[in-house]
């Protein structure tokens, strides 16, 4: 739903590219689709950031410190951009 309703929408990309660097990490249910390296890296990231479910969107500062976390939200791309911007430091 997040991919379909938000991430693939050009309004989302246009709304966040000036403020964020987007990184997508896939963690499919079928782990055989991932290389051993990807499995290991995904495991490290999951542990480091305490990821418990998917989809998870982490908001990190320039040093990689987590400043926010969210997931799927209804409302489409414009509302999601607005939500992400609420994590920005003032």
C-alpha positions in Angstrom: 0.0 0.0 0.0 2.8 2.4 0.9 4.5 1.8 -2.5 1.3 2.0 -4.5 -0.3 5.0 -2.7 2.7 7.1 -1.8 6.2 6.1 -2.9 5.4 5.7 -6.6 3.5 9.1 -6.7 5.6 11.9 -8.3 4.1 14.3 -5.7 5.9 12.3 -3.0 9.2 12.4 -4.7 8.9 16.1 -5.5 7.9 16.8 -2.0 10.8 15.2 -0.3 13.8 15.4 -2.6 15.0 18.8 -1.3 14.9 17.7 2.4 15.6 14.0 2.4 17.9 11.3 0.9 15.7 8.3 0.2 17.0 4.8 0.7 14.8 1.8 0.1 15.8 -1.5 1.6 13.8 -4.6 0.6 13.0 -7.3 3.2 10.8 -9.7 1.3 9.0 -12.5 3.1 10.8 -15.0 0.8 14.4 -14.5 2.0 15.7 -16.8 -0.8 15.3 -13.7 -3.1 18.1 -12.0 -1.2 21.8 -12.5 -1.3 23.6 -13.7 1.9 25.2 -10.2 2.2 21.8 -8.5 1.9 20.3 -10.9 4.5 23.2 -10.0 6.9 23.0 -6.3 6.3 19.2 -6.3 6.7 19.6 -8.1 10.0 22.1 -5.6 11.2 19.8 -2.7 10.3 16.8 -4.3 11.9 18.7 -4.8 15.1 20.3 -1.3 15.1 17.1 0.6 14.6 14.7 -1.8 16.4 12.6 -2.5 13.4 9.6 -4.7 14.3 7.4 -4.6 11.3 7.0 -3.6 7.7 6.8 -1.2 6.1 8.9 0.9 8.3 10.1 4.4 7.3 13.0 5.7 9.4 13.9 9.3 9.6 17.6 9.7 10.3 19.8 12.7 10.8 23.1 13.2 8.9 24.9 11.1 11.5 22.5 8.1 11.1 20.8 8.8 14.4 17.1 7.9 14.4 14.9 11.1 14.9 11.6 9.5 13.8 9.9 6.4 12.7 6.6 5.8 10.8 5.0 3.4 8.5 2.0 3.3 6.2 -0.5 6.1 6.7 -3.7 6.8 4.8 -4.1 10.0 2.9 -1.8 9.7 -0.1 1.4 11.3 -1.1 0.7 14.9 -0.1 -0.3 13.9 3.4 2.7 11.6 3.7 5.1 14.4 2.8 3.4 16.7 5.3 3.8 13.9 8.0 7.5 13.4 7.2 8.2 17.1 7.4 6.8 17.1 10.9 9.9 15.2 12.0 12.2 18.0 10.9 14.0 19.9 13.6 12.9 23.4 14.0 
